[in-house]
């Protein structure tokens, strides 16, 4: 029998698979992007794959266009399923531009979310400003996911020393994790920048990062290269595929199970 308690009530219990720590996890996180989905889809997501999701990232600023009561219902349903919540950086950036960051973080905390992203995808922001936002959000009782990289700028990885400086500064400011942007590493590039990722993991610790990985090939590279405890930011329809990779069911794993990627 498999000794992993998260699989105790799952089908075919006599089939052994690679074990995973139970929730709440701090490593090997699966973060699912939420682009404003409604409650029926949230319910379906929880029913189909809730045990394997650690965080839902409420993204693209959709939450600014949705009622507070709806967000509270969504967060309550996710919490009941043991899934934590963090708000992506789009509205964080707007709040920074408008000088209402402290108010925004207080509102996020009041809604019941555990974390917030600090990024600079839409606005120009100095490293000093980002670190100040990290400290502000941490003081509000939130975990902070600080973004390394920038959407729409493919060559942000070209200065490895500056990225190292960013990560150092984020950690000193109190960031919980650093999100490595997919654009420029695995998206919008002719070839996946695996060497850059490995240099980051060598300079720091792979567990310090959440890596955006929006396709199966990239996800498989991360799991095969950095192990099944790597933390990945994926889309909601990819949860089971990723968990199968983590468990060794879609690759040659610990138990010699073979499948196609």
C-alpha positions in Angstrom: 0.0 0.0 0.0 1.1 3.6 -0.6 1.9 5.3 2.7 1.2 8.8 1.4 -1.9 10.0 3.4 -3.0 12.2 0.6 -3.7 9.1 -1.6 -5.4 7.1 1.1 -8.9 7.4 -0.4 -7.8 7.5 -4.0 -8.5 4.7 -6.6 -6.2 1.7 -7.1 -4.4 2.1 -3.7 -2.3 -1.0 -4.4 -0.4 0.8 -7.2 2.7 2.4 -5.6 3.7 5.9 -6.7 6.4 8.4 -5.5 5.3 10.0 -2.2 4.7 13.7 -1.6 4.6 15.7 1.6 1.1 16.5 2.8 -0.4 20.0 2.9 0.3 22.7 3.9 3.6 22.4 1.9 6.3 25.0 1.7 8.2 23.2 -1.1 7.0 21.4 -4.2 4.2 23.9 -4.5 1.7 23.8 -7.3 0.4 27.3 -8.0 -2.6 27.6 -10.3 -3.4 30.8 -12.2 -7.0 32.1 -11.8 -8.0 34.6 -14.6 -11.3 35.4 -13.1 -13.0 32.0 -13.1 -16.5 31.6 -11.7 -17.6 29.4 -8.8 -18.7 26.4 -10.8 -15.2 26.1 -12.3 -13.7 26.6 -8.9 -15.8 23.7 -7.5 -14.8 21.5 -10.5 -11.2 22.3 -10.0 -11.3 21.5 -6.3 -13.2 18.2 -6.9 -10.9 17.0 -9.7 -7.5 18.1 -8.3 -7.8 20.0 -5.0 -5.4 17.8 -3.0 -2.6 18.7 -5.4 -3.0 22.5 -5.5 -1.2 24.6 -2.9 -2.0 28.1 -4.0 -4.4 29.7 -6.4 -3.0 32.9 -7.8 -5.8 35.4 -8.5 -4.4 37.1 -11.6 -4.5 39.6 -14.4 -6.3 42.2 -12.2 -9.6 40.4 -12.8 -10.5 40.9 -9.2 -10.8 44.6 -9.7 -13.8 43.9 -11.9 -15.5 41.4 -9.6 -17.6 41.9 -6.4 -15.9 41.6 -3.1 -18.6 39.1 -1.9 -17.8 36.9 -4.9 -14.0 37.0 -4.0 -14.8 36.1 -0.4 -16.9 33.1 -1.5 -14.1 31.9 -3.8 -11.4 32.3 -1.2 -13.6 30.6 1.5 -14.1 27.6 -0.9 -10.4 27.4 -1.6 -9.5 27.6 2.0 -12.0 24.8 2.9 -10.1 22.6 0.4 -6.8 23.4 2.0 -5.7 25.8 -0.9 -4.1 29.1 0.0 -4.6 32.2 -2.1 -2.4 35.0 -3.3 -3.1 38.1 -5.5 -1.0 38.6 -8.6 0.9 41.8 -9.2 -1.2 43.6 -11.8 -3.3 45.7 -9.4 -0.3 45.8 -7.0 1.4 47.9 -9.6 -1.6 50.1 -10.2 -1.9 50.7 -6.4 1.8 51.7 -6.4 1.3 54.2 -9.2 -1.7 55.7 -7.3 0.0 55.8 -3.9 -2.5 53.4 -2.2 -0.3 50.3 -1.7 -0.8 50.2 2.1 -4.6 50.3 1.6 -4.4 47.6 -1.1 -2.4 45.2 1.1 -4.7 45.8 4.0 -7.7 45.0 1.8 -6.0 41.8 0.5 -5.4 40.7 4.0 -9.0 41.4 5.0 -10.3 39.3 2.2 -8.4 36.4 3.7 -5.6 35.9 1.2 -2.2 34.7 2.4 0.1 36.3 0.0 0.6 39.0 -2.7 2.9 39.3 -5.7 5.3 42.3 -6.1 6.1 42.7 -9.8 6.8 45.4 -12.4 5.1 44.0 -15.5 3.1 47.1 -16.4 4.9 49.9 -14.7 8.5 51.1 -14.4 9.6 50.4 -10.8 13.1 50.6 -9.2 14.6 47.8 -7.2 14.4 50.0 -4.2 10.7 50.6 -4.7 10.0 46.9 -5.1 11.9 46.1 -1.9 9.9 48.8 -0.1 6.6 47.2 -1.3 7.9 43.8 -0.1 8.5 45.3 3.4 5.1 47.0 3.4 3.2 43.8 2.4 5.1 41.7 4.9 4.3 44.3 7.7 0.6 43.8 6.7 0.9 40.1 7.5 1.2 38.8 4.0 3.7 36.5 2.4 5.4 38.1 -0.6 6.2 36.5 -4.0 8.6 38.9 -5.7 9.0 38.6 -9.4 12.3 38.3 -11.2 12.0 39.2 -14.9 9.6 41.3 -16.8 6.8 40.5 -19.2 7.4 41.8 -22.8 11.2 42.0 -22.3 12.7 38.8 -23.7 16.3 39.7 -22.9 15.9 40.3 -19.1 18.0 37.2 -18.5 21.0 38.6 -20.4 22.4 40.2 -17.2 22.7 37.3 -14.9 24.6 39.4 -12.3 21.7 41.9 -12.1 19.1 39.1 -11.6 21.3 37.8 -8.8 21.3 41.2 -7.3 17.5 41.4 -7.6 17.0 38.1 -5.8 19.5 39.0 -3.1 17.6 42.3 -2.5 14.2 40.6 -2.5 15.3 38.1 0.1 16.9 40.7 2.3 13.6 42.7 2.2 11.7 39.7 3.4 10.3 38.0 0.3 9.0 34.5 0.9 9.6 33.2 -2.7 10.9 34.7 -5.9 8.8 34.0 -9.0 10.9 33.5 -12.2 8.9 34.9 -15.1 8.2 32.5 -18.0 8.6 35.1 -20.6 12.2 35.3 -21.5 13.0 31.8 -20.1 10.5 29.4 -21.6 8.0 31.6 -23.4 8.8 33.9 -26.4 12.2 32.3 -26.8 13.7 30.1 -29.5 15.2 27.8 -26.9 14.5 27.2 -23.3 17.1 28.9 -21.1 17.9 26.0 -18.9 21.5 27.1 -18.2 20.1 30.4 -16.7 17.7 28.5 -14.5 20.4 26.2 -13.3 22.7 29.1 -12.5 19.9 30.6 -10.4 19.4 27.3 -8.6 23.2 27.0 -8.0 23.6 30.6 -6.7 20.6 30.3 -4.4 18.4 27.3 -3.7 15.8 25.9 -6.0 13.3 25.9 -3.1 13.6 29.8 -3.0 11.8 30.0 -6.3 8.5 29.5 -8.1 9.1 28.9 -11.8 6.4 29.8 -14.3 5.9 26.7 -16.6 2.9 26.9 -18.9 3.6 23.8 -21.1 4.2 20.2 -20.5 7.7 20.1 -21.9 8.9 22.9 -19.6 7.2 21.3 -16.6 8.8 18.0 -17.3 12.2 19.7 -17.6 11.8 21.3 -14.2 10.6 18.1 -12.5 13.3 15.9 -14.2 16.1 18.4 -13.5 15.3 20.0 -10.2 13.2 17.2 -8.7 9.6 16.7 -7.7 9.9 19.3 -5.0 10.2 22.1 -7.5 7.5 24.8 -7.2 5.7 25.6 -10.4 3.2 28.2 -11.6 0.8 26.5 -14.0 -2.7 26.8 -15.5 -5.7 25.1 -14.0 -6.1 22.4 -16.6 -2.5 21.2 -16.0 -2.7 20.2 -12.4 -3.2 16.4 -12.8 -0.6 16.2 -15.6 2.0 17.9 -13.3 1.2 15.8 -10.3 1.6 12.6 -12.4 5.1 13.9 -13.4 5.9 14.6 -9.7 4.7 11.0 -8.8 6.7 9.3 -11.5 3.7 8.1 -13.5 4.4 10.0 -16.7 8.2 9.4 -16.9 10.7 6.8 -15.8 10.6 7.4 -12.1 11.7 5.8 -8.8 9.4 2.8 -9.4 10.3 2.3 -13.0 6.9 3.4 -14.2 6.9 4.4 -17.9 4.6 6.8 -19.7 4.8 9.4 -22.4 5.2 13.1 -21.8 
